[in-house]
Amino acid sequence: MINTVRLAMPAEAVDIARIQRKVWADDPVWRPMLARLTADEATQVWHKAITRPELATMRVLVALGDRGVVGFAATQPSTDPDASPTTGQLAELVVSPEVRGSGHGSRLMQSAVDTLRGDGFEVATTWVVAADDVRRAFLVSAGWGPDGAHRELGAEGDEQGVKLVRLHTAIG
């Protein structure tokens, strides 16, 4: 069971929420989300995503390492207004900082793509913070590339918006 990826189990929602909140706390772009979603609320959101997804093609995957759950990914049909019915989305890809560089991200990404392909999608997209050169380089090295789409999150009150770019890859 070491260094594998599989569908998440309901009891792992707490691990997923813990990893997500740790990553948010370490990243100034996402840190404001900590105040908007408590640990219990995050666990409930992930539990529902695992046990009662809105669509059969919405899935949560976990990467397992020596210490149990070390990362997660979420796949779903694309939510973008310009997406075709054969476009899936890598909605989340998160690896605990202390195990990055161990291959968990690559395994998660490949399993997510395989899951999307198995669900009948031909193209996969994901949104990346424009300034996140490390994540973008990781995805580009795996065959993803920008498709020209961009958007901005936030910009509420005094908060500065976060610029995102969309990457895509053919998977069909």
Secondary structure, 3 states (H helix, E strand, C coil): CCCEEEECCHHHHHHHHHHHHHHHHHCCCCCCHHHHCCHHHHHHHHHHHHHCCCCCCCEEEEEEECCEEEEEEEEEECCCCCCCCCEEEEEEEEECHHHCCCCHHHHHHHHHHHHHHHCCCCEEEEEEECCCHHHHHHHHHCCCEEEEEEEEECCCCCCCCEEEEEEEEECC
